[in-house]
Amino acid sequence: MASNEEIETLMARVDLGDRHAFKTLHSLVAGQLMAVAMRIVKDQGAAEDVVQDVFVGFWNKASDLNTPSRKTLGWLCVVTRNRAL
């Protein structure tokens, strides 16, 4: 399991367009985000769609000024929860 600091560092690198950091981040946290989505939608396929949507949105808007400059796993979990709802 990755530390919060490692996840924050990866997220900051994703903000800079680092594809390797994005892939690493996905492999580290996708399972946790899937668990968040599953608790809400209660369907494997729908939860996978939610998590994919979160990651695509994060990649496309990583450096967007509307997102907090210090992104954390908690922030990703909140985004996942909101998308699932």
N, C-alpha and C positions, 0 to 999 in steps of 0.2 A: 504494500500500500504506500502510495506516495504521500509525502508531507504536504501540508498546506503551502509552505514556502515554495516547494518544487512546482506545485500546480499553479501558483500565482506567477512564477517565473515563466512557465510554459505559456500561460495566457498572455503575458506581456509580449512574448516572442511572437505569438500568433497575431497580436496587434500590428506587428511589423511585417506580417506576411510570410512568416516562417512555416512552410508546409510540413517540415519534419516535426516541429513542435506541435503542430495541429494533430498530426497522426499519433504522436506520443501521448498528447493530452486525451485524445479520444480513447486510446487503449487503456488509459489509467482510470478514466471517470465514467465511461459509457455505462458500465454495469450499475454504478450508483444512480445515475440519472434514469436508467431503465427501471430501477426499483421505485423511484419517486413516481414515474409515469404510471407504472403498473398499479400502484396503490390507488390511483385516481381513475384510470380508464378501465382497469380490470380486463384487458384484452391484449395479448402479446403483440399482435400486428399493429394495433393502434398505438401501443406504447413505443414500439420501434419507430413508427412514423413520427411520433412526438420528439423522440430523441434525435432522429435524423434532422427534423426541422430546427431543433435547437442548435445543432452543430452547423448546419448550413447557414442559419441566420447569424450565428456567432462569427463564422468565417467571412461572410459578406459584409458584416457591419462591425468588424473587430475594432477598427480605429474610429468608429462613429463617435461624435462628440456627445451623443445622448446616452452613451453607456458610461458607467463609472470608470475612472482611470485605474482603480485598484480592483480588479476582478478576482473573485475567489470561487472556490467550489460551492460555497453557500449561495453565491450570486447565481451560478449556473443551476443549482437546485431550485431556486425561486423561479428562474426563467422557465425551467422544465415544468414546474408545478403550474405556472400560469398558462403555458401552452396546453397542458393536459386538460385544464379546466375549460 
